[in-house]
């Protein structure tokens, strides 16, 4: 395994960078899963949670909030607070949404200079991944952009808390990630396991959230991300399908009881 240094010690990532080590899905071409990508997710989870706590506290102390013009929920008034986060001697700019979609917490970091030190080892691994390099090259070529410039990254931290011990943990409704988020979407699951479903997009052009109250999409892929697993969206899975994070069902929430053990996070990276 590779030993890459992150803040507060080494973050161990699997060395399986070759695409043949990934699980693939016939029903969702371009969807790749690496199991146990982060070899020690138990130590990464509290560090990611602490980072989200720091942003949340700074946002709560800010009197200013704005309405987002461009996120996955473009037709909803999604309010965010601009936050400057101290990180290993740097100042990072980010946008914090206290309640997003079905009620989870989201923080958005734009550009390489705003990437928290915690995720830099992950970015280093992902930017060497052939599937990601290929998707960026093809996307840039189609859009007439320079294909040889360095990758530009964005990070979304999704935090699915259990605020009420009797209430189910929120999910994230059906959507296609907006184009600005990146040519490829890369998701690392932390905390408790989470389910992500994929379906064909039958609505034509979609950049963001599915709002049509008509027929409920029929999932053709249902993948459970264990803590430390990596999910990568390229090709059809990225551009022509929609996906959602499945929230807890009420029976599971009632049976679990423990709020802390049901919380989860996603480190979501995208690049152009």
C-alpha positions as CSV (number, residue, x, y, z in Angstrom):
1,X,0.0,0.0,0.0
2,X,1.1,3.6,-0.6
3,X,1.8,5.7,2.5
4,X,0.7,9.3,1.7
5,X,0.9,11.9,4.5
6,X,-2.2,13.8,5.5
7,X,-2.7,16.1,8.3
8,X,-2.4,14.3,11.7
9,X,-0.5,11.4,10.3
10,X,-0.5,9.0,7.3
11,X,-3.6,8.2,5.3
12,X,-3.3,4.7,3.8
13,X,-4.8,4.3,0.4
14,X,-4.9,1.1,-1.7
15,X,-2.4,0.9,-4.6
16,X,-4.9,-0.7,-6.9
17,X,-4.8,2.1,-9.5
18,X,-5.3,-0.2,-12.4
19,X,-8.8,-0.2,-13.8
20,X,-9.0,-4.0,-13.8
21,X,-9.1,-3.9,-10.0
22,X,-12.4,-2.0,-10.1
23,X,-15.9,-3.6,-10.0
24,X,-18.0,-2.6,-13.0
25,X,-21.7,-2.7,-13.8
26,X,-23.2,-3.7,-17.1
27,X,-26.3,-1.6,-16.5
28,X,-24.3,1.5,-15.8
29,X,-21.3,1.7,-18.2
30,X,-18.5,3.9,-16.8
31,X,-19.4,3.3,-13.1
32,X,-16.5,1.9,-11.2
33,X,-16.1,0.8,-7.5
34,X,-12.9,0.1,-5.6
35,X,-13.6,-1.7,-2.3
36,X,-11.5,-0.6,0.7
37,X,-9.9,2.3,-1.2
38,X,-9.1,4.0,2.1
39,X,-7.5,1.2,4.2
40,X,-8.2,2.9,7.5
41,X,-11.6,4.6,7.2
42,X,-12.2,4.4,11.0
43,X,-9.5,7.0,11.5
44,X,-10.4,9.2,8.5
45,X,-14.0,9.5,9.5
46,X,-13.6,11.5,12.7
47,X,-11.0,13.8,11.0
48,X,-13.5,14.5,8.2
49,X,-16.3,15.0,10.7
50,X,-14.1,17.4,12.7
51,X,-13.4,19.4,9.5
52,X,-17.2,19.6,8.9
53,X,-17.8,20.7,12.5
54,X,-15.2,23.5,12.1
55,X,-17.0,24.8,8.9
56,X,-20.4,24.4,10.6
57,X,-19.4,26.4,13.6
58,X,-17.9,29.2,11.5
59,X,-21.0,29.3,9.4
60,X,-23.3,29.5,12.4
61,X,-21.3,32.5,13.7
62,X,-21.8,34.4,10.3
63,X,-24.6,36.8,9.9
64,X,-24.5,36.7,6.1
65,X,-26.2,34.1,3.9
66,X,-26.7,34.0,0.2
67,X,-28.9,32.0,-2.3
68,X,-27.0,29.6,-4.5
69,X,-27.3,30.3,-8.3
70,X,-25.7,27.0,-9.4
71,X,-25.9,23.8,-7.5
72,X,-27.6,20.5,-8.0
73,X,-30.9,21.9,-6.7
74,X,-31.1,24.9,-9.1
75,X,-34.9,25.3,-8.8
76,X,-34.9,25.6,-5.1
77,X,-33.7,28.4,-2.9
78,X,-30.6,26.8,-1.4
79,X,-29.1,29.2,1.1
80,X,-25.4,29.0,1.9
81,X,-22.9,30.9,4.0
82,X,-19.4,31.8,2.7
83,X,-16.8,30.6,5.1
84,X,-13.0,31.1,5.4
85,X,-11.6,28.0,7.0
86,X,-8.1,27.9,8.6
87,X,-6.2,24.8,7.4
88,X,-2.5,23.9,8.0
89,X,-1.4,27.5,7.7
90,X,-3.7,28.3,4.8
91,X,-7.1,30.0,4.5
92,X,-9.6,28.0,2.5
93,X,-12.8,29.6,0.9
94,X,-15.9,27.4,0.9
95,X,-19.7,27.6,0.8
96,X,-21.7,25.9,3.5
97,X,-25.3,24.7,3.2
98,X,-26.7,23.9,6.6
99,X,-29.7,22.0,5.0
100,X,-29.6,20.8,1.5
101,X,-31.9,18.6,-0.6
102,X,-33.7,16.4,1.9
103,X,-31.9,18.0,4.8
104,X,-28.3,16.9,4.9
105,X,-25.3,19.3,5.4
106,X,-23.1,20.2,2.4
107,X,-19.9,22.2,2.1
108,X,-18.4,23.1,-1.3
109,X,-14.8,23.9,-2.0
110,X,-13.9,25.3,-5.4
111,X,-10.4,25.1,-6.9
112,X,-7.1,23.4,-6.0
113,X,-6.0,26.2,-3.7
114,X,-9.1,25.6,-1.5
115,X,-8.7,21.8,-1.1
116,X,-8.4,20.8,2.6
117,X,-5.1,19.1,3.4
118,X,-7.1,16.1,4.6
119,X,-8.1,15.2,1.0
120,X,-4.8,15.9,-0.8
121,X,-3.6,12.3,-0.6
122,X,-6.9,11.2,-2.1
123,X,-6.6,13.8,-4.9
124,X,-3.0,12.6,-5.7
125,X,-4.2,9.1,-6.1
126,X,-7.3,9.9,-8.2
127,X,-5.5,12.2,-10.6
128,X,-3.3,9.3,-11.6
129,X,-6.4,7.1,-12.4
130,X,-6.6,6.3,-16.1
131,X,-10.4,6.4,-16.1
132,X,-10.4,9.9,-14.7
133,X,-7.7,11.2,-17.0
134,X,-9.5,9.8,-20.0
135,X,-12.8,11.4,-19.0
136,X,-11.2,14.8,-18.5
137,X,-9.4,14.6,-21.8
138,X,-12.5,13.6,-23.8
139,X,-14.6,16.3,-22.0
140,X,-12.1,19.0,-22.6
141,X,-11.7,18.0,-26.3
142,X,-15.4,18.1,-26.9
143,X,-15.7,21.5,-25.4
144,X,-12.6,23.0,-27.2
145,X,-10.6,23.4,-24.0
146,X,-6.9,22.9,-23.6
147,X,-6.2,19.2,-22.9
148,X,-2.7,19.6,-21.4
149,X,-3.3,22.0,-18.5
150,X,-3.3,20.7,-14.9
151,X,-6.5,19.3,-13.4
152,X,-8.7,21.7,-11.5
153,X,-10.5,20.1,-8.6
154,X,-13.6,20.7,-6.6
155,X,-14.7,19.1,-3.3
156,X,-18.1,18.6,-1.8
157,X,-18.4,17.3,1.7
158,X,-21.8,15.7,2.3
159,X,-22.6,15.1,6.0
160,X,-25.7,12.9,6.8
161,X,-26.3,13.5,10.5
162,X,-29.0,11.9,12.7
163,X,-30.4,14.9,14.5
164,X,-33.4,13.1,15.9
165,X,-32.8,9.6,17.2
166,X,-36.2,8.4,16.0
167,X,-36.1,10.0,12.6
168,X,-34.5,8.4,9.5
169,X,-31.2,9.7,8.2
170,X,-31.7,11.9,5.1
171,X,-30.7,10.9,1.6
172,X,-30.0,12.9,-1.5
173,X,-32.8,13.0,-4.2
174,X,-32.4,11.9,-7.8
175,X,-30.0,14.1,-9.8
176,X,-27.3,14.3,-12.3
177,X,-24.2,16.2,-11.0
178,X,-24.0,19.6,-12.7
179,X,-21.4,19.9,-15.5
180,X,-19.4,22.5,-13.5
181,X,-18.7,19.9,-10.8
182,X,-16.3,18.0,-13.1
183,X,-15.9,15.6,-16.0
184,X,-15.9,12.7,-13.5
185,X,-17.4,12.4,-10.0
186,X,-15.5,10.4,-7.4
187,X,-17.2,9.5,-4.1
188,X,-15.5,8.1,-0.9
189,X,-18.0,6.8,1.7
190,X,-17.3,7.2,5.4
191,X,-19.1,6.4,8.6
192,X,-21.9,3.9,8.3
193,X,-22.5,2.2,4.9
194,X,-24.7,4.0,2.4
195,X,-26.7,3.0,-0.7
196,X,-26.5,4.8,-4.0
197,X,-28.9,3.9,-6.8
198,X,-28.6,4.7,-10.6
199,X,-31.4,4.9,-13.1
200,X,-31.7,5.8,-16.8
201,X,-32.5,9.5,-17.3
202,X,-35.7,9.5,-19.3
203,X,-36.2,13.3,-19.2
204,X,-33.8,14.5,-21.8
205,X,-31.3,17.1,-20.9
206,X,-30.8,17.3,-17.2
207,X,-28.1,19.3,-15.3
208,X,-28.9,19.0,-11.6
209,X,-32.0,17.8,-9.8
210,X,-34.9,15.8,-11.2
211,X,-38.1,17.8,-10.4
212,X,-40.6,15.9,-12.5
213,X,-43.2,14.6,-10.1
214,X,-44.3,12.0,-12.6
215,X,-43.0,8.4,-12.7
216,X,-40.5,7.4,-10.1
217,X,-37.2,6.3,-11.7
218,X,-36.6,2.6,-11.8
219,X,-33.1,1.8,-10.3
220,X,-31.0,-0.4,-12.5
221,X,-28.0,-0.4,-10.2
222,X,-28.1,-0.4,-6.4
223,X,-24.6,-0.3,-4.8
224,X,-23.8,-0.2,-1.1
225,X,-20.6,1.8,-0.3
226,X,-19.0,0.4,2.8
227,X,-16.7,2.8,4.8
228,X,-13.6,3.5,2.7
229,X,-15.1,2.4,-0.6
230,X,-14.6,4.5,-3.7
231,X,-17.2,5.1,-6.4
232,X,-16.2,6.7,-9.7
233,X,-18.6,8.0,-12.3
234,X,-17.4,8.3,-15.9
235,X,-19.0,7.9,-19.3
236,X,-22.7,7.1,-19.4
237,X,-22.9,6.7,-15.6
238,X,-21.7,10.3,-15.3
239,X,-23.5,12.1,-18.1
240,X,-26.6,10.1,-19.2
241,X,-27.9,8.6,-16.0
242,X,-29.2,9.9,-12.7
243,X,-28.4,8.8,-9.2
244,X,-29.5,9.2,-5.6
245,X,-28.3,8.5,-2.1
246,X,-31.0,6.4,-0.4
247,X,-32.0,7.6,3.0
248,X,-32.7,5.3,6.0
249,X,-36.1,3.7,6.1
250,X,-38.1,4.3,9.2
251,X,-38.0,0.7,10.4
252,X,-34.2,0.6,10.2
253,X,-34.0,3.9,12.0
254,X,-36.3,2.8,14.8
255,X,-34.4,-0.5,15.2
256,X,-30.9,1.1,15.3
257,X,-31.6,3.6,18.0
258,X,-28.0,4.8,18.3
259,X,-27.7,8.2,16.5
260,X,-23.9,8.3,16.3
261,X,-23.5,4.9,14.7
262,X,-25.9,5.8,11.9
263,X,-24.1,9.0,10.7
264,X,-22.2,9.0,7.4
265,X,-20.2,11.3,5.2
266,X,-19.2,11.4,1.6
267,X,-16.0,13.0,0.3
268,X,-17.1,13.9,-3.3
269,X,-14.4,15.1,-5.7
270,X,-14.7,16.3,-9.3
271,X,-12.2,17.7,-11.7
272,X,-11.9,19.5,-15.1
